[in-house]
Amino acid sequence: MLIERTNNKIVITLSESVDSFGLQRLIDYVKYLEVTSESNATQSEVDELADEVNESWWVNNRNRFIQ
């Protein structure tokens, strides 16, 4: 593994033997950290938004699961 910092970026070079599923989960987490780094949202606001999204999804997809 090689880690380099260049032009405000960090470049990580890995061998192809690294598990791609685990690597994708790590990349998703790093993207989350990057996107939320400047957020002023509180955890309760995030939880409320997640509840709204889940409720909306269920209303639109309920008939696919309950017949």
N, C-alpha and C positions, 0 to 999 in steps of 0.2 A: 504494500500500500504506500502511496506517495501523496503527500498533502502539500500544496503550494498556495501561497497567497499572492495574487497578481491583480493589479488594477481594480481594487475594491471587490475582488472576487476570491473565493476559495475553490481551488480545483483539487478534487480527490480522484486519484487513479487507483482502481482495484483490479485484481486478477479476475478473469471470467469464471473462476471456480466459486465465487461468492454467490450464495443463495439469492436468486432474483426476487423471490417473494419477500424475504426479509429486507432486502435492499429497498424494494418499492415502499414498504411500510415506513422505513427510515426516511426516505425521500418525502413521503407524504407528511410525516411529522415535521420535517425541516421546513417544508412549504407552509405548513400551518403556523410555525413560529415566525416565519418571515411575514406572512400576511397579517398576523395579529400583533406584531411587535409595536405598532403605533396606534392600536385600538384603545379607546377610552371606555369601552363597554365593560360593565360590571358582570360578574358571573351570574347574578340573578337576571340581568337583561338577556344574557346569552341563553340561559335556561328557559326563559319565557319565549324567546324566539324559536328555540328548538321545539317547545311544546306546540306552538302555533303551526310550525311546519309539519310536525308529525300528525296533528289533528287534521290539517288540510289534506295531507296525503291519504289518511285513512278514509276520509269522506269521499275522496275521488277513486279509491281503489278497493273499498270494502266489498263491493259486489264480486270482485275476483276471488275472494277468499270465503265469503259466506253466501250460501245459496239457499 
